[in-house]
Amino acid sequence: MSLAAAIDVKGWCPGVLRPMQSGDGLLARVRPWCGALRLDEAKGLADASERFGNGHIDLTRRANLQIRGLGDASVRGLQDAVARLGLLDRDAEAEAGRNIMVSPLVGIDPAEADIRPIAHALADLLARDRMLRRLPSKFGFLVDGGGHVSIAGERADISLKALGRTMAVGLDTPTGADWVGTTSVDEAAEVAAAIARIFIGLAREQGRLRDLGEGPFGRLRAIVRKGLGPVGNLSVESWRLIGVKGLAVGIAAPFGRLDAHQLRSLAGLAGEAGAVDIRLSPWRVLYVGARDVEAAQTLMKGAHEIGLIVDANDPILRIDACPGAPACRSSSVDTRRTARRLAASPFKGSVHVSGCAKGCARSAPADLVLVGIQGGEQGRYGVIRNGTARDLPQRLIDASEAGAQFDV
């Protein structure tokens, strides 16, 4: 079997109302409102993950939480618990469409515009407009406040970024966002929804905006630009924070995995620091705003003591790894075990360890990519240099070899 034929990309995005079967039971994704969990919501989800699942909680690249290890009989209990916390959408369609990332330091960083009303208005439009229910399940939006910790460089089909008193509008392309113009703060949510409706009219298949093709994308871009102001040359990047900056504390979970005890403890530490919520981000980093510098330092120390990462130089932070086997049925390799070996190795570049070619943990290229092979080569990795999990591997190695031979 060829390497290309051994790779099978499959799967979809689960929700609380429509969970997905995985290797360790059913998997349910919880979407916080505007990217933030109140402390009581965080504690409630921690309790629910223990009671109805296996207590394992994953942070996703879309700034959501995934509760793992659910059983057929326990899903309804989780749904009831999430509903009591006010985090459940009215139906599975509305849940699947509410894919909105929000910059995590809004209201904490004084340099950040308060874009939460825009995110709330957009969420309301996605829930109410029946036409927008036809968007592909992975079609996503991004709303950035223009502060020091920016998500504007992350992939989203439609991006909004604060520029003073206006919002820049970005459209996703195969090479990144095309910032096509500006709109007012008051009209930003309606503009994003209008672009999504145009996309629905042009798209022949249930792909993403970047999959439209040159002709349809050009028509969409021309229509959109007519209603927008000038933007000039806008260059954006994503900037994450690990540790303390001002009153903001960035806390990472190793490979995006928390257990229920850690989430519950972090919520308690956040409350002691004067915070009212925990913010999620696309980097699997949680953000908390403290009342003063001393409280921020105490919070960071407490987070370290419960096994979370507060050091920006921690080698685990340069490695992205999906849950792998046995948690994921698409994988035959223990990705997290391999990732920890690589973290302790001399290799200093960026690393992506993926259980299959779907590449859930990272879409951007990495210096070294190890992809679990399916089919006749199960239990082995394909090796890719300077690429993504969907590229063709240059060679195969046994899982036991990973970490020992990559020394540059």
ChimeraX attribute file (.defattr): number of C-alpha atoms within 10 A of each C-alpha:
attribute: neighborCount
match mode: 1-to-1
recipient: residues
	/A:1	8
	/A:2	9
	/A:3	17
	/A:4	13
	/A:5	11
	/A:6	18
	/A:7	21
	/A:8	15
	/A:9	11
	/A:10	9
	/A:11	11
	/A:12	8
	/A:13	13
	/A:14	20
	/A:15	23
	/A:16	28
	/A:17	22
	/A:18	19
	/A:19	21
	/A:20	18
	/A:21	19
	/A:22	17
	/A:23	17
	/A:24	17
	/A:25	19
	/A:26	21
	/A:27	28
	/A:28	26
	/A:29	24
	/A:30	22
	/A:31	25
	/A:32	22
	/A:33	20
	/A:34	24
	/A:35	21
	/A:36	25
	/A:37	20
	/A:38	17
	/A:39	21
	/A:40	16
	/A:41	22
	/A:42	23
	/A:43	21
	/A:44	18
	/A:45	26
	/A:46	25
	/A:47	19
	/A:48	22
	/A:49	24
	/A:50	19
	/A:51	15
	/A:52	22
	/A:53	26
	/A:54	18
	/A:55	21
	/A:56	19
	/A:57	26
	/A:58	22
	/A:59	26
	/A:60	22
	/A:61	21
	/A:62	24
	/A:63	26
	/A:64	23
	/A:65	23
	/A:66	21
	/A:67	30
	/A:68	27
	/A:69	23
	/A:70	27
	/A:71	16
	/A:72	11
	/A:73	9
	/A:74	15
	/A:75	21
	/A:76	15
	/A:77	15
	/A:78	23
	/A:79	20
	/A:80	14
	/A:81	20
	/A:82	19
	/A:83	14
	/A:84	12
	/A:85	15
	/A:86	12
	/A:87	19
	/A:88	22
	/A:89	19
	/A:90	11
	/A:91	12
	/A:92	15
	/A:93	20
	/A:94	21
	/A:95	24
	/A:96	25
	/A:97	21
	/A:98	25
	/A:99	22
	/A:100	26
	/A:101	29
	/A:102	30
	/A:103	30
	/A:104	31
	/A:105	29
	/A:106	21
	/A:107	14
	/A:108	19
	/A:109	20
	/A:110	11
	/A:111	14
	/A:112	21
	/A:113	20
	/A:114	20
	/A:115	23
	/A:116	19
	/A:117	13
	/A:118	20
	/A:119	24
	/A:120	15
	/A:121	17
	/A:122	22
	/A:123	21
	/A:124	14
	/A:125	17
	/A:126	25
	/A:127	21
	/A:128	12
	/A:129	13
	/A:130	11
	/A:131	13
	/A:132	20
	/A:133	19
	/A:134	14
	/A:135	21
	/A:136	16
	/A:137	19
	/A:138	18
	/A:139	19
	/A:140	22
	/A:141	26
	/A:142	25
	/A:143	29
	/A:144	29
	/A:145	28
	/A:146	25
	/A:147	21
	/A:148	17
	/A:149	22
	/A:150	24
	/A:151	28
	/A:152	26
	/A:153	16
	/A:154	21
	/A:155	23
	/A:156	28
	/A:157	21
	/A:158	24
	/A:159	27
	/A:160	31
	/A:161	27
	/A:162	24
	/A:163	18
	/A:164	12
	/A:165	10
	/A:166	19
	/A:167	27
	/A:168	26
	/A:169	28
	/A:170	24
	/A:171	25
	/A:172	21
	/A:173	19
	/A:174	12
	/A:175	8
	/A:176	15
	/A:177	22
	/A:178	17
	/A:179	23
	/A:180	21
	/A:181	22
	/A:182	24
	/A:183	23
	/A:184	16
	/A:185	19
	/A:186	14
	/A:187	13
	/A:188	25
	/A:189	24
	/A:190	14
	/A:191	21
	/A:192	23
	/A:193	20
	/A:194	14
	/A:195	19
	/A:196	24
	/A:197	17
	/A:198	15
	/A:199	20
	/A:200	19
	/A:201	12
	/A:202	16
	/A:203	17
	/A:204	10
	/A:205	10
	/A:206	15
	/A:207	14
	/A:208	19
	/A:209	25
	/A:210	17
	/A:211	15
	/A:212	20
	/A:213	12
	/A:214	11
	/A:215	10
	/A:216	17
	/A:217	20
	/A:218	12
	/A:219	13
	/A:220	20
	/A:221	16
	/A:222	12
	/A:223	13
	/A:224	19
	/A:225	15
	/A:226	10
	/A:227	11
	/A:228	16
	/A:229	16
	/A:230	12
	/A:231	16
	/A:232	11
	/A:233	9
	/A:234	12
	/A:235	10
	/A:236	15
	/A:237	11
	/A:238	13
	/A:239	14
	/A:240	16
	/A:241	21
	/A:242	21
	/A:243	19
	/A:244	22
	/A:245	14
	/A:246	12
	/A:247	18
	/A:248	23
	/A:249	26
	/A:250	27
	/A:251	25
	/A:252	29
	/A:253	23
	/A:254	22
	/A:255	24
	/A:256	23
	/A:257	20
	/A:258	23
	/A:259	17
	/A:260	25
	/A:261	17
	/A:262	22
	/A:263	25
	/A:264	21
	/A:265	17
	/A:266	25
	/A:267	25
	/A:268	17
	/A:269	22
	/A:270	28
	/A:271	19
	/A:272	16
	/A:273	23
	/A:274	16
	/A:275	20
	/A:276	18
	/A:277	19
	/A:278	22
	/A:279	24
	/A:280	29
	/A:281	27
	/A:282	22
	/A:283	25
	/A:284	25
	/A:285	27
	/A:286	23
	/A:287	25
	/A:288	31
	/A:289	29
	/A:290	25
	/A:291	16
	/A:292	13
	/A:293	16
	/A:294	12
	/A:295	20
	/A:296	28
	/A:297	17
	/A:298	15
	/A:299	28
	/A:300	26
	/A:301	16
	/A:302	17
	/A:303	23
	/A:304	14
	/A:305	11
	/A:306	13
	/A:307	13
	/A:308	22
	/A:309	23
	/A:310	23
	/A:311	17
	/A:312	17
	/A:313	10
	/A:314	12
	/A:315	17
	/A:316	22
	/A:317	21
	/A:318	17
	/A:319	24
	/A:320	25
	/A:321	27
	/A:322	26
	/A:323	23
	/A:324	23
	/A:325	21
	/A:326	15
	/A:327	18
	/A:328	20
	/A:329	15
	/A:330	22
	/A:331	24
	/A:332	23
	/A:333	27
	/A:334	22
	/A:335	27
	/A:336	21
	/A:337	16
	/A:338	19
	/A:339	25
	/A:340	17
	/A:341	15
	/A:342	23
	/A:343	18
	/A:344	13
	/A:345	17
	/A:346	13
	/A:347	18
	/A:348	17
	/A:349	15
	/A:350	17
	/A:351	25
	/A:352	28
	/A:353	33
	/A:354	32
	/A:355	32
	/A:356	30
	/A:357	25
	/A:358	19
	/A:359	21
	/A:360	18
	/A:361	22
	/A:362	21
	/A:363	15
	/A:364	13
	/A:365	18
	/A:366	22
	/A:367	15
	/A:368	22
	/A:369	29
	/A:370	30
	/A:371	30
	/A:372	32
	/A:373	29
	/A:374	22
	/A:375	13
	/A:376	11
	/A:377	18
	/A:378	15
	/A:379	19
	/A:380	22
	/A:381	29
	/A:382	26
	/A:383	21
	/A:384	23
	/A:385	15
	/A:386	14
	/A:387	18
	/A:388	24
	/A:389	30
	/A:390	20
	/A:391	18
	/A:392	18
	/A:393	20
	/A:394	10
	/A:395	10
	/A:396	17
	/A:397	16
	/A:398	14
	/A:399	20
	/A:400	12
	/A:401	12
	/A:402	20
	/A:403	18
	/A:404	13
	/A:405	11
	/A:406	14
	/A:407	11
	/A:408	8
